[in-house]
């Protein structure tokens, strides 16, 4: 099988977000054509609670989905749909903001360390004002593909015949947390027309048709193609995600991502006038 080459490798920068959370922004708030249909990928967490405890108090989103996946520690959340809960290690919150949601995401003090990821998936124009939807997927409900030295937690899409926990996501992206023991190789099929990404958060691998050597932490953005192969040099873990580019105009301000400047103005006017939320389900 022809293998994808590597288009770009990103290591990210530390930024302050929310009420004062120090996190690593791997990509986001720059030219979105490189990452389309994804907008942002943050790797958050620290051993030092001062870096995260102020959290992300009440804030809005519109026009996107946010996918939060926890590796360690816990984040308490609540939203304008009436959802409330805590996500812990291995849990996922896949939130479709659609026409608008206001939520908060507050990390709890972790005895050892907090670690997790947040991915923003852009919604196509036709779904930007859709009914917001919230999915809380607990670790034990995530299907796992296992083979000798290989473990893949399949959150969305399909990995070697294992269907993900979520099958109603706009654009059917693929999202999996994959671990390989040293010396193992895998090939991952990429659905036709999808762009693939790998965020290596542990270990070191060889990947791309030229078997490039990459160490954690690093985001690999692949060229379009039918498949990606990964060889683990050390015991390695990575988030693998892929999606079909939308190729639509992007108008982005803070937590709201629309297609035009007018739609952004509408959203911010509605926020100041108190008419932003269109659906309260509970
Ligand atoms: Mn948020």
Boltz pocket constraint, residues with backbone or C-beta under 6 A from the ligand:
constraints:
  - pocket:
      binder: B
      contacts: [[A, 56], [A, 59], [A, 60], [A, 61], [A, 66], [A, 103], [A, 105]]
      max_distance: 6.0
